[in-house]
Amino acid sequence: MNEINKFKMKMEKICLSKDRQVLIRLRWKTLLLLIVLGPLGLGCNYSDEQTVTNFNELTMSDEFDTDGAPNSAIWDYDIGTRGDGWGNNELQYYTDRNENIVVQNGYLIITAKQESFKGSSYTSARILTKDKFEQQYGRFEARIRTPYGQGMWPAFWMLGANSDEVIWPGCGEIDIMEIRGQEPTILFGSVHGPGYSAGQAITKRYDLVNDRFDTDFHIFGIEWGPNYVNYYVDDVLYNQIKPSDLPDPDNWVFDQPFYIIINLAVGGNFVGSPNEETVFPQTMLVDYVRAYKFK
């Protein structure tokens, strides 16, 4: 993190297009490029960190610009193991300690550690917007750099706001990003609901070419409306899920508010356990989380 802290420099520039504003976050590498190019210039169309949205009215934004704990007006914590590894045989104990989750130098940093803690061999963190920010439809996105290693399971996802009353998967789940740490070029986007959950979820993978999710930041997002969920990585639309894709279209449960969850799990059914080559600590860096109004 010292190198990131040393070189990191944020500036934002608003570029006007015919039909919308495109927000570009220029970091230190881009700034250096501007200096080198000099009079050649660098226009909006050349940035590889361009956030393109069809929905552009923000309803929630956390840029993680204030050091310390995550913003309590937006985020709460899940704590512990829930007694069953969160239903997935995960190995970590989730905490709210600074050692596992902190906002620092413009990033949310979630750290998975190998340590003996309250009966578990690993610790990490999981935060959620339940009862603080919930929304039906719109665009939801986050700019994230994921960890690498066998048994690492970073996720950016959503659950139905009725999850206390309606047992999963009846409440619905939208997985915007799930990655196996041992497969750092492969992304999964999925939905879970009654009759299509866990191993029977409706899912699609995306293979990143000539890059990795653990070596650079990428924007993971969905654009969600009545009867569809579109999946994006950066500005690439790679999947659309509709009621007709379900075993029974009547079991579409995505016409209600959902809340956001971000976590870094260790082990579990999806990724397997860490092995002797897995290095700890592992970090998941989140640059921002944003939600936009459906229109």
Secondary structure in CASP SS format (residue, H / E / C, confidence):
PFRMAT SS
TARGET T0000
AUTHOR 0000-0000-0000
METHOD secondary structure of the structure
MODEL  1
M C 1.00
N H 1.00
E H 1.00
I H 1.00
N H 1.00
K H 1.00
F H 1.00
K C 1.00
M C 1.00
K C 1.00
M E 1.00
E E 1.00
K E 1.00
I E 1.00
C E 1.00
L E 1.00
S C 1.00
K C 1.00
D C 1.00
R C 1.00
Q E 1.00
V E 1.00
L E 1.00
I E 1.00
R E 1.00
L E 1.00
R C 1.00
W H 1.00
K H 1.00
T H 1.00
L H 1.00
L H 1.00
L H 1.00
L H 1.00
I H 1.00
V H 1.00
L H 1.00
G H 1.00
P H 1.00
L H 1.00
G C 1.00
L C 1.00
G C 1.00
C H 1.00
N H 1.00
Y H 1.00
S C 1.00
D C 1.00
E C 1.00
Q E 1.00
T E 1.00
V C 1.00
T C 1.00
N C 1.00
F C 1.00
N C 1.00
E C 1.00
L E 1.00
T E 1.00
M E 1.00
S E 1.00
D E 1.00
E C 1.00
F C 1.00
D C 1.00
T C 1.00
D C 1.00
G E 1.00
A C 1.00
P C 1.00
N C 1.00
S C 1.00
A C 1.00
I C 1.00
W C 1.00
D E 1.00
Y E 1.00
D C 1.00
I C 1.00
G E 1.00
T C 1.00
R C 1.00
G C 1.00
D C 1.00
G H 1.00
W H 1.00
G H 1.00
N C 1.00
N C 1.00
E C 1.00
L C 1.00
Q E 1.00
Y E 1.00
Y E 1.00
T C 1.00
D C 1.00
R C 1.00
N C 1.00
E C 1.00
N C 1.00
I E 1.00
V E 1.00
V E 1.00
Q E 1.00
N C 1.00
G C 1.00
Y E 1.00
L E 1.00
I E 1.00
I E 1.00
T E 1.00
A E 1.00
K E 1.00
Q E 1.00
E E 1.00
S E 1.00
F E 1.00
K C 1.00
G C 1.00
S E 1.00
S E 1.00
Y E 1.00
T E 1.00
S E 1.00
A C 1.00
R E 1.00
I E 1.00
L E 1.00
T C 1.00
K C 1.00
D C 1.00
K C 1.00
F C 1.00
E E 1.00
Q E 1.00
Q C 1.00
Y C 1.00
G E 1.00
R E 1.00
F E 1.00
E E 1.00
A E 1.00
R E 1.00
I E 1.00
R E 1.00
T C 1.00
P C 1.00
Y C 1.00
G C 1.00
Q C 1.00
G C 1.00
M E 1.00
W E 1.00
P E 1.00
A E 1.00
F E 1.00
W E 1.00
M E 1.00
L E 1.00
G E 1.00
A C 1.00
N C 1.00
S C 1.00
D C 1.00
E C 1.00
V C 1.00
I C 1.00
W C 1.00
P C 1.00
G C 1.00
C C 1.00
G C 1.00
E E 1.00
I E 1.00
D E 1.00
I E 1.00
M E 1.00
E E 1.00
I C 1.00
R C 1.00
G C 1.00
Q C 1.00
E C 1.00
P C 1.00
T C 1.00
I E 1.00
L E 1.00
F E 1.00
G E 1.00
S E 1.00
V E 1.00
H E 1.00
G E 1.00
P C 1.00
G C 1.00
Y E 1.00
S C 1.00
A H 1.00
G H 1.00
Q H 1.00
A C 1.00
I E 1.00
T E 1.00
K E 1.00
R E 1.00
Y E 1.00
D E 1.00
L C 1.00
V C 1.00
N C 1.00
D C 1.00
R C 1.00
F C 1.00
D C 1.00
T C 1.00
D C 1.00
F C 1.00
H E 1.00
I E 1.00
F E 1.00
G E 1.00
I E 1.00
E E 1.00
W E 1.00
G E 1.00
P C 1.00
N C 1.00
Y E 1.00
V E 1.00
N E 1.00
Y E 1.00
Y E 1.00
V E 1.00
D C 1.00
D C 1.00
V E 1.00
L E 1.00
Y E 1.00
N E 1.00
Q E 1.00
I E 1.00
K C 1.00
P H 1.00
S H 1.00
D H 1.00
L C 1.00
P C 1.00
D C 1.00
P H 1.00
D H 1.00
N H 1.00
W C 1.00
V C 1.00
F C 1.00
D C 1.00
Q C 1.00
P C 1.00
F E 1.00
Y E 1.00
I E 1.00
I E 1.00
I E 1.00
N E 1.00
L E 1.00
A E 1.00
V E 1.00
G C 1.00
G C 1.00
N C 1.00
F C 1.00
V C 1.00
G C 1.00
S C 1.00
P C 1.00
N C 1.00
E C 1.00
E C 1.00
T C 1.00
V C 1.00
F C 1.00
P C 1.00
Q E 1.00
T E 1.00
M E 1.00
L E 1.00
V E 1.00
D E 1.00
Y E 1.00
V E 1.00
R E 1.00
A E 1.00
Y E 1.00
K C 1.00
F C 1.00
K C 1.00
END
